[in-house]
């Protein structure tokens, strides 16, 4: 997904797992633990952050069939940030723009990796 790091996966049951990611960037190491719940029949998953940064944030991803080889991702999220004071509307807008830019880039990288993987499997 365009990041330097490692991932450990702990499967709790068929549809529930914990992702333990360690990411190395800008001279820092960030560890993120997430509880993932899969709903295959709905083509949906939830992602709940178990550790800081953004502990207790929760995201819902649903893949919607567009017919043929097409699909789209519908996303709903609740970002939880710890802060001494409530951010100004200007700061909130800047945060939304930054999260949108970063998250969109991650999903673009994931889609590219998936397409490359699928292309390698086609006869």
Secondary structure, DSSP 8 states (H G I E B T S, - for coil): ---EEEEEEEEEETTEEEEEEEEEETTEEEEEEEEEEEEGGGTEEEEEE-SSSSTT-EEEEEEEEEETTEEEEEEEEE-----SS---HHHHHHHHHHHHHHHHHHHHHHHHHHHHHHHHH--
